[in-house]
Amino acid sequence: MSTESKPDDLSDVPKLVFDKFLQALAGANAPPDVVGRLRKTLLDDKKFTERTLREAVLPEEQPR
């Protein structure tokens, strides 16, 4: 038997990975507003398209 801890619900794994990624960004002095927008996009809205991620990172860039 393994004593390794496993999440009860595997759907929490992406949340844990994204949360660690966002913590690393904040620790690397990424702008807090970018980290906040990414957090909302990845964890709250759960949108992973190129468009939504681009809007989170570069909000001033508008499609032509």
C-alpha positions in Angstrom: 0.0 0.0 0.0 1.1 3.5 -0.8 0.9 6.2 1.7 1.2 8.8 -1.0 -1.5 11.5 -0.8 -3.8 11.6 -3.8 -6.5 14.2 -4.6 -10.0 12.8 -4.0 -11.2 14.4 -7.3 -8.8 14.4 -10.2 -10.5 17.5 -11.6 -8.6 19.4 -8.9 -5.3 18.6 -10.5 -5.4 21.4 -13.1 -6.5 23.8 -10.4 -3.4 22.9 -8.3 -1.1 23.1 -11.3 -2.5 26.5 -12.4 -2.3 27.8 -8.8 1.4 26.8 -8.5 2.0 28.5 -11.9 0.3 31.7 -10.8 2.3 31.7 -7.5 5.5 31.3 -9.5 4.6 34.2 -11.7 3.9 36.4 -8.7 7.2 35.3 -7.2 9.0 36.2 -10.4 7.6 39.8 -10.0 5.0 39.5 -12.8 2.6 42.5 -12.7 -0.1 41.8 -10.1 -2.8 42.8 -12.6 -1.7 40.2 -15.1 -1.5 37.5 -12.4 -5.0 38.5 -11.3 -6.5 38.4 -14.8 -4.8 35.0 -15.5 -6.2 33.7 -12.1 -9.7 34.7 -13.1 -9.3 33.2 -16.6 -7.8 30.0 -15.6 -9.3 29.2 -12.2 -12.6 31.1 -12.1 -13.8 31.2 -15.7 -11.9 28.0 -16.7 -11.3 29.3 -20.2 -8.2 28.0 -22.0 -8.4 29.4 -25.5 -5.7 31.4 -27.1 -8.0 34.4 -27.2 -8.9 34.4 -23.5 -5.3 33.9 -22.5 -4.0 36.6 -24.8 -6.7 39.0 -23.4 -5.5 38.2 -19.8 -1.9 38.8 -20.6 -2.2 41.6 -23.1 -5.6 43.3 -22.4 -4.7 46.5 -24.4 -4.2 44.5 -27.6 -7.5 44.5 -29.5 -8.3 42.2 -32.4 -8.5 44.1 -35.8 
